[in-house]
Amino acid sequence: MHEIARFLNHLNRDGRVFMTPTNYQGNPAIRAAFSNWRTVSQDVDVIWQALCDSFAGYSREG
């Protein structure tokens, strides 16, 4: 869970998205609740880009 918390700290600091840690079937996971009646495909693109950018930065930090 420590690695997920570290990644989420990096992701949420960016400000484009906000995700939280959770457990799914006993395994650490990331909760990404972003779907509602106002969600459009561009929103998903922003989320995906934020995840990719944050993972790249997280990976560099080691």
Secondary structure, 3 states (H helix, E strand, C coil): CHHHHHHHHHHHHHCCCCCEEEEECCEEEEECCCCCCCCCHHHHHHHHHHHHHHHHHHHHHC
